[in-house]
């Protein structure tokens, strides 16, 4: 595996972890968006988490 390929995998894993952290932070209302109702923030958090999980599943099946 080339150095660029390894860096791509590391960047992808970091992106997934950050997406999950932000999504779960929004779901748990640790992260909020000013002037946006809490229910919208929670829904957006679920969208982020589900999107990250779908992305991981699609990447696994693409191999």
CHARMM internal coordinates of N, CA and C (Angstrom, degrees):
IC EDIT
DIST 1 N 1 CA 1.4465
DIST 1 CA 1 C 1.5286
ANGL 1 N 1 CA 1 C 107.72
DIST 1 C 2 N 1.3011
ANGL 1 CA 1 C 2 N 116.14
DIHE 1 N 1 CA 1 C 2 N 133.72
DIST 2 N 2 CA 1.4568
ANGL 1 C 2 N 2 CA 120.18
DIHE 1 CA 1 C 2 N 2 CA -178.60
DIST 2 CA 2 C 1.5219
ANGL 2 N 2 CA 2 C 110.73
DIHE 1 C 2 N 2 CA 2 C -76.67
DIST 2 C 3 N 1.3227
ANGL 2 CA 2 C 3 N 115.11
DIHE 2 N 2 CA 2 C 3 N 165.72
DIST 3 N 3 CA 1.4608
ANGL 2 C 3 N 3 CA 120.96
DIHE 2 CA 2 C 3 N 3 CA 179.23
DIST 3 CA 3 C 1.5252
ANGL 3 N 3 CA 3 C 111.10
DIHE 2 C 3 N 3 CA 3 C -63.10
DIST 3 C 4 N 1.3332
ANGL 3 CA 3 C 4 N 117.35
DIHE 3 N 3 CA 3 C 4 N -37.43
DIST 4 N 4 CA 1.4674
ANGL 3 C 4 N 4 CA 121.03
DIHE 3 CA 3 C 4 N 4 CA 178.85
DIST 4 CA 4 C 1.5273
ANGL 4 N 4 CA 4 C 110.63
DIHE 3 C 4 N 4 CA 4 C -67.02
DIST 4 C 5 N 1.3183
ANGL 4 CA 4 C 5 N 116.97
DIHE 4 N 4 CA 4 C 5 N -37.80
DIST 5 N 5 CA 1.4624
ANGL 4 C 5 N 5 CA 120.65
DIHE 4 CA 4 C 5 N 5 CA 177.82
DIST 5 CA 5 C 1.5202
ANGL 5 N 5 CA 5 C 111.77
DIHE 4 C 5 N 5 CA 5 C -65.25
DIST 5 C 6 N 1.3251
ANGL 5 CA 5 C 6 N 116.25
DIHE 5 N 5 CA 5 C 6 N -40.80
DIST 6 N 6 CA 1.4589
ANGL 5 C 6 N 6 CA 120.70
DIHE 5 CA 5 C 6 N 6 CA 178.26
DIST 6 CA 6 C 1.5247
ANGL 6 N 6 CA 6 C 110.80
DIHE 5 C 6 N 6 CA 6 C -65.73
DIST 6 C 7 N 1.3164
ANGL 6 CA 6 C 7 N 116.91
DIHE 6 N 6 CA 6 C 7 N -42.08
DIST 7 N 7 CA 1.4684
ANGL 6 C 7 N 7 CA 120.58
DIHE 6 CA 6 C 7 N 7 CA 178.87
DIST 7 CA 7 C 1.5230
ANGL 7 N 7 CA 7 C 110.90
DIHE 6 C 7 N 7 CA 7 C -65.20
DIST 7 C 8 N 1.3164
ANGL 7 CA 7 C 8 N 117.31
DIHE 7 N 7 CA 7 C 8 N -34.81
DIST 8 N 8 CA 1.4583
ANGL 7 C 8 N 8 CA 121.03
DIHE 7 CA 7 C 8 N 8 CA 177.14
DIST 8 CA 8 C 1.5183
ANGL 8 N 8 CA 8 C 111.77
DIHE 7 C 8 N 8 CA 8 C -64.89
DIST 8 C 9 N 1.3237
ANGL 8 CA 8 C 9 N 116.21
DIHE 8 N 8 CA 8 C 9 N -42.08
DIST 9 N 9 CA 1.4660
ANGL 8 C 9 N 9 CA 120.77
DIHE 8 CA 8 C 9 N 9 CA 178.43
DIST 9 CA 9 C 1.5260
ANGL 9 N 9 CA 9 C 110.51
DIHE 8 C 9 N 9 CA 9 C -65.42
DIST 9 C 10 N 1.3293
ANGL 9 CA 9 C 10 N 116.52
DIHE 9 N 9 CA 9 C 10 N -43.95
DIST 10 N 10 CA 1.4679
ANGL 9 C 10 N 10 CA 120.30
DIHE 9 CA 9 C 10 N 10 CA 178.98
DIST 10 CA 10 C 1.5261
ANGL 10 N 10 CA 10 C 110.33
DIHE 9 C 10 N 10 CA 10 C -62.08
DIST 10 C 11 N 1.3224
ANGL 10 CA 10 C 11 N 117.41
DIHE 10 N 10 CA 10 C 11 N -43.75
DIST 11 N 11 CA 1.4681
ANGL 10 C 11 N 11 CA 121.07
DIHE 10 CA 10 C 11 N 11 CA 179.11
DIST 11 CA 11 C 1.5261
ANGL 11 N 11 CA 11 C 110.77
DIHE 10 C 11 N 11 CA 11 C -63.19
DIST 11 C 12 N 1.3203
ANGL 11 CA 11 C 12 N 117.31
DIHE 11 N 11 CA 11 C 12 N -39.77
DIST 12 N 12 CA 1.4642
ANGL 11 C 12 N 12 CA 120.85
DIHE 11 CA 11 C 12 N 12 CA 179.38
DIST 12 CA 12 C 1.5291
ANGL 12 N 12 CA 12 C 110.77
DIHE 11 C 12 N 12 CA 12 C -65.16
DIST 12 C 13 N 1.3297
ANGL 12 CA 12 C 13 N 117.25
DIHE 12 N 12 CA 12 C 13 N -44.69
DIST 13 N 13 CA 1.4680
ANGL 12 C 13 N 13 CA 120.98
DIHE 12 CA 12 C 13 N 13 CA 179.28
DIST 13 CA 13 C 1.5260
ANGL 13 N 13 CA 13 C 110.62
DIHE 12 C 13 N 13 CA 13 C -62.82
DIST 13 C 14 N 1.3273
ANGL 13 CA 13 C 14 N 116.81
DIHE 13 N 13 CA 13 C 14 N -43.30
DIST 14 N 14 CA 1.4675
ANGL 13 C 14 N 14 CA 120.22
DIHE 13 CA 13 C 14 N 14 CA 177.85
DIST 14 CA 14 C 1.5225
ANGL 14 N 14 CA 14 C 110.21
DIHE 13 C 14 N 14 CA 14 C -61.56
DIST 14 C 15 N 1.3212
ANGL 14 CA 14 C 15 N 117.79
DIHE 14 N 14 CA 14 C 15 N -41.31
DIST 15 N 15 CA 1.4624
ANGL 14 C 15 N 15 CA 121.11
DIHE 14 CA 14 C 15 N 15 CA 178.34
DIST 15 CA 15 C 1.5150
ANGL 15 N 15 CA 15 C 112.45
DIHE 14 C 15 N 15 CA 15 C -61.88
DIST 15 C 16 N 1.3139
ANGL 15 CA 15 C 16 N 116.42
DIHE 15 N 15 CA 15 C 16 N -41.84
DIST 16 N 16 CA 1.4706
ANGL 15 C 16 N 16 CA 120.21
DIHE 15 CA 15 C 16 N 16 CA 178.60
DIST 16 CA 16 C 1.5247
ANGL 16 N 16 CA 16 C 110.32
DIHE 15 C 16 N 16 CA 16 C -65.08
DIST 16 C 17 N 1.3231
ANGL 16 CA 16 C 17 N 117.23
DIHE 16 N 16 CA 16 C 17 N -44.42
DIST 17 N 17 CA 1.4658
ANGL 16 C 17 N 17 CA 120.32
DIHE 16 CA 16 C 17 N 17 CA 179.95
DIST 17 CA 17 C 1.5244
ANGL 17 N 17 CA 17 C 111.90
DIHE 16 C 17 N 17 CA 17 C -63.54
DIST 17 C 18 N 1.3240
ANGL 17 CA 17 C 18 N 117.20
DIHE 17 N 17 CA 17 C 18 N -41.29
DIST 18 N 18 CA 1.4669
ANGL 17 C 18 N 18 CA 120.46
DIHE 17 CA 17 C 18 N 18 CA 178.00
DIST 18 CA 18 C 1.5272
ANGL 18 N 18 CA 18 C 110.17
DIHE 17 C 18 N 18 CA 18 C -65.55
DIST 18 C 19 N 1.3248
ANGL 18 CA 18 C 19 N 117.27
DIHE 18 N 18 CA 18 C 19 N -42.31
DIST 19 N 19 CA 1.4661
ANGL 18 C 19 N 19 CA 120.13
DIHE 18 CA 18 C 19 N 19 CA 178.16
DIST 19 CA 19 C 1.5223
ANGL 19 N 19 CA 19 C 111.23
DIHE 18 C 19 N 19 CA 19 C -60.00
DIST 19 C 20 N 1.3215
ANGL 19 CA 19 C 20 N 116.73
DIHE 19 N 19 CA 19 C 20 N -44.81
DIST 20 N 20 CA 1.4624
ANGL 19 C 20 N 20 CA 120.03
DIHE 19 CA 19 C 20 N 20 CA 179.02
DIST 20 CA 20 C 1.5288
ANGL 20 N 20 CA 20 C 111.52
DIHE 19 C 20 N 20 CA 20 C -65.28
DIST 20 C 21 N 1.3311
ANGL 20 CA 20 C 21 N 117.26
DIHE 20 N 20 CA 20 C 21 N -40.33
DIST 21 N 21 CA 1.4646
ANGL 20 C 21 N 21 CA 120.15
DIHE 20 CA 20 C 21 N 21 CA 179.46
DIST 21 CA 21 C 1.5224
ANGL 21 N 21 CA 21 C 111.16
DIHE 20 C 21 N 21 CA 21 C -63.67
DIST 21 C 22 N 1.3234
ANGL 21 CA 21 C 22 N 116.67
DIHE 21 N 21 CA 21 C 22 N -44.76
DIST 22 N 22 CA 1.4638
ANGL 21 C 22 N 22 CA 120.28
DIHE 21 CA 21 C 22 N 22 CA 179.31
DIST 22 CA 22 C 1.5264
ANGL 22 N 22 CA 22 C 110.48
DIHE 21 C 22 N 22 CA 22 C -66.64
DIST 22 C 23 N 1.3216
ANGL 22 CA 22 C 23 N 116.67
DIHE 22 N 22 CA 22 C 23 N -44.60
DIST 23 N 23 CA 1.4584
ANGL 22 C 23 N 23 CA 120.13
DIHE 22 CA 22 C 23 N 23 CA -179.77
DIST 23 CA 23 C 1.5186
ANGL 23 N 23 CA 23 C 112.44
DIHE 22 C 23 N 23 CA 23 C -59.69
DIST 23 C 24 N 1.3317
ANGL 23 CA 23 C 24 N 116.51
DIHE 23 N 23 CA 23 C 24 N -47.96
DIST 24 N 24 CA 1.4637
ANGL 23 C 24 N 24 CA 119.28
DIHE 23 CA 23 C 24 N 24 CA 179.74
DIST 24 CA 24 C 1.5262
ANGL 24 N 24 CA 24 C 111.48
DIHE 23 C 24 N 24 CA 24 C -69.35
DIST 24 C 25 N 1.3339
ANGL 24 CA 24 C 25 N 117.86
DIHE 24 N 24 CA 24 C 25 N -30.50
DIST 25 N 25 CA 1.4588
ANGL 24 C 25 N 25 CA 120.36
DIHE 24 CA 24 C 25 N 25 CA 174.14
DIST 25 CA 25 C 1.5157
ANGL 25 N 25 CA 25 C 111.73
DIHE 24 C 25 N 25 CA 25 C -64.57
DIST 25 C 26 N 1.3195
ANGL 25 CA 25 C 26 N 116.71
DIHE 25 N 25 CA 25 C 26 N -38.35
DIST 26 N 26 CA 1.4632
ANGL 25 C 26 N 26 CA 120.47
DIHE 25 CA 25 C 26 N 26 CA 177.58
DIST 26 CA 26 C 1.5263
ANGL 26 N 26 CA 26 C 110.99
DIHE 25 C 26 N 26 CA 26 C -71.00
DIST 26 C 27 N 1.3209
ANGL 26 CA 26 C 27 N 117.06
DIHE 26 N 26 CA 26 C 27 N -38.59
DIST 27 N 27 CA 1.4681
ANGL 26 C 27 N 27 CA 120.60
DIHE 26 CA 26 C 27 N 27 CA 179.09
DIST 27 CA 27 C 1.5299
ANGL 27 N 27 CA 27 C 110.24
DIHE 26 C 27 N 27 CA 27 C -64.31
DIST 27 C 28 N 1.3197
ANGL 27 CA 27 C 28 N 116.78
DIHE 27 N 27 CA 27 C 28 N -43.87
DIST 28 N 28 CA 1.4567
ANGL 27 C 28 N 28 CA 121.06
DIHE 27 CA 27 C 28 N 28 CA -179.59
DIST 28 CA 28 C 1.5178
ANGL 28 N 28 CA 28 C 113.50
DIHE 27 C 28 N 28 CA 28 C -80.70
DIST 28 C 29 N 1.3045
ANGL 28 CA 28 C 29 N 117.05
DIHE 28 N 28 CA 28 C 29 N 1.49
DIST 29 N 29 CA 1.4612
ANGL 28 C 29 N 29 CA 125.29
DIHE 28 CA 28 C 29 N 29 CA 179.23
DIST 29 CA 29 C 1.5234
ANGL 29 N 29 CA 29 C 112.84
DIHE 28 C 29 N 29 CA 29 C 61.87
DIST 29 C 30 N 1.3303
ANGL 29 CA 29 C 30 N 116.74
DIHE 29 N 29 CA 29 C 30 N 24.67
DIST 30 N 30 CA 1.4550
ANGL 29 C 30 N 30 CA 121.08
DIHE 29 CA 29 C 30 N 30 CA 169.95
DIST 30 CA 30 C 1.5179
ANGL 30 N 30 CA 30 C 109.20
DIHE 29 C 30 N 30 CA 30 C -74.47
DIST 30 C 31 N 1.3257
ANGL 30 CA 30 C 31 N 116.42
DIHE 30 N 30 CA 30 C 31 N -39.32
DIST 31 N 31 CA 1.4633
ANGL 30 C 31 N 31 CA 122.60
DIHE 30 CA 30 C 31 N 31 CA 174.83
DIST 31 CA 31 C 1.5187
ANGL 31 N 31 CA 31 C 108.36
DIHE 30 C 31 N 31 CA 31 C -102.25
DIST 31 C 32 N 1.3099
ANGL 31 CA 31 C 32 N 115.97
DIHE 31 N 31 CA 31 C 32 N 126.68
DIST 32 N 32 CA 1.4622
ANGL 31 C 32 N 32 CA 120.47
DIHE 31 CA 31 C 32 N 32 CA 178.53
DIST 32 CA 32 C 1.5149
ANGL 32 N 32 CA 32 C 109.32
DIHE 31 C 32 N 32 CA 32 C -127.41
DIST 32 C 33 N 1.3044
ANGL 32 CA 32 C 33 N 116.10
DIHE 32 N 32 CA 32 C 33 N 160.52
DIST 33 N 33 CA 1.4592
ANGL 32 C 33 N 33 CA 122.74
DIHE 32 CA 32 C 33 N 33 CA 176.52
DIST 33 CA 33 C 1.5218
ANGL 33 N 33 CA 33 C 106.76
DIHE 32 C 33 N 33 CA 33 C -114.11
DIST 33 C 34 N 1.3376
ANGL 33 CA 33 C 34 N 117.36
DIHE 33 N 33 CA 33 C 34 N 122.49
DIST 34 N 34 CA 1.4647
ANGL 33 C 34 N 34 CA 118.70
DIHE 33 CA 33 C 34 N 34 CA -179.04
DIST 34 CA 34 C 1.5287
ANGL 34 N 34 CA 34 C 111.66
DIHE 33 C 34 N 34 CA 34 C -58.31
DIST 34 C 35 N 1.3095
ANGL 34 CA 34 C 35 N 115.71
DIHE 34 N 34 CA 34 C 35 N 142.28
DIST 35 N 35 CA 1.4648
ANGL 34 C 35 N 35 CA 124.53
DIHE 34 CA 34 C 35 N 35 CA 176.28
DIST 35 CA 35 C 1.5262
ANGL 35 N 35 CA 35 C 113.87
DIHE 34 C 35 N 35 CA 35 C 69.39
DIST 35 C 36 N 1.3197
ANGL 35 CA 35 C 36 N 117.73
DIHE 35 N 35 CA 35 C 36 N 6.51
DIST 36 N 36 CA 1.4664
ANGL 35 C 36 N 36 CA 121.82
DIHE 35 CA 35 C 36 N 36 CA 176.69
DIST 36 CA 36 C 1.5317
ANGL 36 N 36 CA 36 C 106.93
DIHE 35 C 36 N 36 CA 36 C -109.82
DIST 36 C 37 N 1.3258
ANGL 36 CA 36 C 37 N 117.70
DIHE 36 N 36 CA 36 C 37 N 129.66
DIST 37 N 37 CA 1.4727
ANGL 36 C 37 N 37 CA 119.30
DIHE 36 CA 36 C 37 N 37 CA 179.37
DIST 37 CA 37 C 1.5349
ANGL 37 N 37 CA 37 C 111.79
DIHE 36 C 37 N 37 CA 37 C -58.15
DIST 37 C 38 N 1.3215
ANGL 37 CA 37 C 38 N 115.44
DIHE 37 N 37 CA 37 C 38 N 147.51
DIST 38 N 38 CA 1.4658
ANGL 37 C 38 N 38 CA 120.50
DIHE 37 CA 37 C 38 N 38 CA -176.79
DIST 38 CA 38 C 1.5208
ANGL 38 N 38 CA 38 C 112.53
DIHE 37 C 38 N 38 CA 38 C -60.20
DIST 38 C 39 N 1.3216
ANGL 38 CA 38 C 39 N 117.80
DIHE 38 N 38 CA 38 C 39 N -36.10
DIST 39 N 39 CA 1.4659
ANGL 38 C 39 N 39 CA 120.25
DIHE 38 CA 38 C 39 N 39 CA -179.26
DIST 39 CA 39 C 1.5312
ANGL 39 N 39 CA 39 C 110.47
DIHE 38 C 39 N 39 CA 39 C -63.66
DIST 39 C 40 N 1.3155
ANGL 39 CA 39 C 40 N 117.65
DIHE 39 N 39 CA 39 C 40 N -36.36
DIST 40 N 40 CA 1.4742
ANGL 39 C 40 N 40 CA 120.78
DIHE 39 CA 39 C 40 N 40 CA 177.74
DIST 40 CA 40 C 1.5256
ANGL 40 N 40 CA 40 C 109.73
DIHE 39 C 40 N 40 CA 40 C -67.98
DIST 40 C 41 N 1.3187
ANGL 40 CA 40 C 41 N 117.01
DIHE 40 N 40 CA 40 C 41 N -39.47
DIST 41 N 41 CA 1.4610
ANGL 40 C 41 N 41 CA 120.68
DIHE 40 CA 40 C 41 N 41 CA 178.41
DIST 41 CA 41 C 1.5291
ANGL 41 N 41 CA 41 C 111.00
DIHE 40 C 41 N 41 CA 41 C -63.71
DIST 41 C 42 N 1.3153
ANGL 41 CA 41 C 42 N 117.12
DIHE 41 N 41 CA 41 C 42 N -41.92
DIST 42 N 42 CA 1.4706
ANGL 41 C 42 N 42 CA 120.83
DIHE 41 CA 41 C 42 N 42 CA 178.85
DIST 42 CA 42 C 1.5256
ANGL 42 N 42 CA 42 C 110.37
DIHE 41 C 42 N 42 CA 42 C -64.96
DIST 42 C 43 N 1.3244
ANGL 42 CA 42 C 43 N 117.06
DIHE 42 N 42 CA 42 C 43 N -43.20
DIST 43 N 43 CA 1.4728
ANGL 42 C 43 N 43 CA 120.52
DIHE 42 CA 42 C 43 N 43 CA 178.11
DIST 43 CA 43 C 1.5219
ANGL 43 N 43 CA 43 C 110.20
DIHE 42 C 43 N 43 CA 43 C -62.23
DIST 43 C 44 N 1.3337
ANGL 43 CA 43 C 44 N 116.74
DIHE 43 N 43 CA 43 C 44 N -43.48
DIST 44 N 44 CA 1.4674
ANGL 43 C 44 N 44 CA 120.06
DIHE 43 CA 43 C 44 N 44 CA 178.22
DIST 44 CA 44 C 1.5275
ANGL 44 N 44 CA 44 C 110.77
DIHE 43 C 44 N 44 CA 44 C -62.35
DIST 44 C 45 N 1.3198
ANGL 44 CA 44 C 45 N 117.14
DIHE 44 N 44 CA 44 C 45 N -37.13
DIST 45 N 45 CA 1.4625
ANGL 44 C 45 N 45 CA 120.33
DIHE 44 CA 44 C 45 N 45 CA 176.73
DIST 45 CA 45 C 1.5159
ANGL 45 N 45 CA 45 C 111.96
DIHE 44 C 45 N 45 CA 45 C -62.06
DIST 45 C 46 N 1.3402
ANGL 45 CA 45 C 46 N 116.36
DIHE 45 N 45 CA 45 C 46 N -42.59
DIST 46 N 46 CA 1.4685
ANGL 45 C 46 N 46 CA 119.64
DIHE 45 CA 45 C 46 N 46 CA 177.27
DIST 46 CA 46 C 1.5263
ANGL 46 N 46 CA 46 C 111.20
DIHE 45 C 46 N 46 CA 46 C -64.73
DIST 46 C 47 N 1.3188
ANGL 46 CA 46 C 47 N 117.08
DIHE 46 N 46 CA 46 C 47 N -37.45
DIST 47 N 47 CA 1.4687
ANGL 46 C 47 N 47 CA 120.40
DIHE 46 CA 46 C 47 N 47 CA 177.91
DIST 47 CA 47 C 1.5263
ANGL 47 N 47 CA 47 C 109.92
DIHE 46 C 47 N 47 CA 47 C -62.62
DIST 47 C 48 N 1.3250
ANGL 47 CA 47 C 48 N 117.06
DIHE 47 N 47 CA 47 C 48 N -42.09
DIST 48 N 48 CA 1.4687
ANGL 47 C 48 N 48 CA 120.99
DIHE 47 CA 47 C 48 N 48 CA 179.27
DIST 48 CA 48 C 1.5288
ANGL 48 N 48 CA 48 C 110.73
DIHE 47 C 48 N 48 CA 48 C -64.45
DIST 48 C 49 N 1.3247
ANGL 48 CA 48 C 49 N 117.48
DIHE 48 N 48 CA 48 C 49 N -46.02
DIST 49 N 49 CA 1.4716
ANGL 48 C 49 N 49 CA 120.99
DIHE 48 CA 48 C 49 N 49 CA -178.79
DIST 49 CA 49 C 1.5257
ANGL 49 N 49 CA 49 C 110.71
DIHE 48 C 49 N 49 CA 49 C -64.50
DIST 49 C 50 N 1.3105
ANGL 49 CA 49 C 50 N 117.21
DIHE 49 N 49 CA 49 C 50 N -46.85
DIST 50 N 50 CA 1.4690
ANGL 49 C 50 N 50 CA 120.63
DIHE 49 CA 49 C 50 N 50 CA 179.79
DIST 50 CA 50 C 1.5242
ANGL 50 N 50 CA 50 C 110.49
DIHE 49 C 50 N 50 CA 50 C -63.46
DIST 50 C 51 N 1.3232
ANGL 50 CA 50 C 51 N 116.64
DIHE 50 N 50 CA 50 C 51 N -40.26
DIST 51 N 51 CA 1.4671
ANGL 50 C 51 N 51 CA 119.88
DIHE 50 CA 50 C 51 N 51 CA 177.33
DIST 51 CA 51 C 1.5159
ANGL 51 N 51 CA 51 C 112.18
DIHE 50 C 51 N 51 CA 51 C -62.70
DIST 51 C 52 N 1.3254
ANGL 51 CA 51 C 52 N 117.40
DIHE 51 N 51 CA 51 C 52 N -40.27
DIST 52 N 52 CA 1.4631
ANGL 51 C 52 N 52 CA 120.73
DIHE 51 CA 51 C 52 N 52 CA 178.28
DIST 52 CA 52 C 1.5251
ANGL 52 N 52 CA 52 C 111.09
DIHE 51 C 52 N 52 CA 52 C -65.45
DIST 52 C 53 N 1.3221
ANGL 52 CA 52 C 53 N 116.90
DIHE 52 N 52 CA 52 C 53 N -42.71
DIST 53 N 53 CA 1.4717
ANGL 52 C 53 N 53 CA 120.59
DIHE 52 CA 52 C 53 N 53 CA 179.43
DIST 53 CA 53 C 1.5236
ANGL 53 N 53 CA 53 C 110.47
DIHE 52 C 53 N 53 CA 53 C -65.03
DIST 53 C 54 N 1.3113
ANGL 53 CA 53 C 54 N 117.29
DIHE 53 N 53 CA 53 C 54 N -43.15
DIST 54 N 54 CA 1.4703
ANGL 53 C 54 N 54 CA 120.48
DIHE 53 CA 53 C 54 N 54 CA 177.82
DIST 54 CA 54 C 1.5251
ANGL 54 N 54 CA 54 C 110.25
DIHE 53 C 54 N 54 CA 54 C -62.64
DIST 54 C 55 N 1.3296
ANGL 54 CA 54 C 55 N 116.89
DIHE 54 N 54 CA 54 C 55 N -39.83
DIST 55 N 55 CA 1.4622
ANGL 54 C 55 N 55 CA 120.35
DIHE 54 CA 54 C 55 N 55 CA 177.62
DIST 55 CA 55 C 1.5154
ANGL 55 N 55 CA 55 C 112.48
DIHE 54 C 55 N 55 CA 55 C -61.55
DIST 55 C 56 N 1.3197
ANGL 55 CA 55 C 56 N 116.71
DIHE 55 N 55 CA 55 C 56 N -41.09
DIST 56 N 56 CA 1.4674
ANGL 55 C 56 N 56 CA 120.68
DIHE 55 CA 55 C 56 N 56 CA 178.07
DIST 56 CA 56 C 1.5232
ANGL 56 N 56 CA 56 C 110.30
DIHE 55 C 56 N 56 CA 56 C -65.37
DIST 56 C 57 N 1.3251
ANGL 56 CA 56 C 57 N 117.00
DIHE 56 N 56 CA 56 C 57 N -44.78
DIST 57 N 57 CA 1.4685
ANGL 56 C 57 N 57 CA 120.70
DIHE 56 CA 56 C 57 N 57 CA 179.45
DIST 57 CA 57 C 1.5241
ANGL 57 N 57 CA 57 C 110.66
DIHE 56 C 57 N 57 CA 57 C -62.02
DIST 57 C 58 N 1.3212
ANGL 57 CA 57 C 58 N 116.92
DIHE 57 N 57 CA 57 C 58 N -43.51
DIST 58 N 58 CA 1.4698
ANGL 57 C 58 N 58 CA 120.01
DIHE 57 CA 57 C 58 N 58 CA 179.28
DIST 58 CA 58 C 1.5216
ANGL 58 N 58 CA 58 C 111.20
DIHE 57 C 58 N 58 CA 58 C -64.18
DIST 58 C 59 N 1.3275
ANGL 58 CA 58 C 59 N 117.59
DIHE 58 N 58 CA 58 C 59 N -37.52
DIST 59 N 59 CA 1.4624
ANGL 58 C 59 N 59 CA 120.34
DIHE 58 CA 58 C 59 N 59 CA 179.04
DIST 59 CA 59 C 1.5237
ANGL 59 N 59 CA 59 C 111.05
DIHE 58 C 59 N 59 CA 59 C -67.49
DIST 59 C 60 N 1.3180
ANGL 59 CA 59 C 60 N 117.05
DIHE 59 N 59 CA 59 C 60 N -36.89
DIST 60 N 60 CA 1.4676
ANGL 59 C 60 N 60 CA 120.20
DIHE 59 CA 59 C 60 N 60 CA 178.99
DIST 60 CA 60 C 1.5239
ANGL 60 N 60 CA 60 C 110.42
DIHE 59 C 60 N 60 CA 60 C -66.17
DIST 60 C 61 N 1.3305
ANGL 60 CA 60 C 61 N 117.03
DIHE 60 N 60 CA 60 C 61 N -44.29
DIST 61 N 61 CA 1.4593
ANGL 60 C 61 N 61 CA 119.92
DIHE 60 CA 60 C 61 N 61 CA -178.57
DIST 61 CA 61 C 1.5213
ANGL 61 N 61 CA 61 C 112.86
DIHE 60 C 61 N 61 CA 61 C -75.32
DIST 61 C 62 N 1.3243
ANGL 61 CA 61 C 62 N 118.11
DIHE 61 N 61 CA 61 C 62 N -17.35
DIST 62 N 62 CA 1.4633
ANGL 61 C 62 N 62 CA 120.87
DIHE 61 CA 61 C 62 N 62 CA 178.79
DIST 62 CA 62 C 1.5270
ANGL 62 N 62 CA 62 C 111.08
DIHE 61 C 62 N 62 CA 62 C -74.96
DIST 62 C 63 N 1.3203
ANGL 62 CA 62 C 63 N 117.72
DIHE 62 N 62 CA 62 C 63 N -18.98
DIST 63 N 63 CA 1.4697
ANGL 62 C 63 N 63 CA 121.26
DIHE 62 CA 62 C 63 N 63 CA -178.12
DIST 63 CA 63 C 1.4761
ANGL 63 N 63 CA 63 C 111.72
DIHE 62 C 63 N 63 CA 63 C -77.64
END
COOR INIT
IC SEED 1 N 1 CA 1 C
IC BUILD
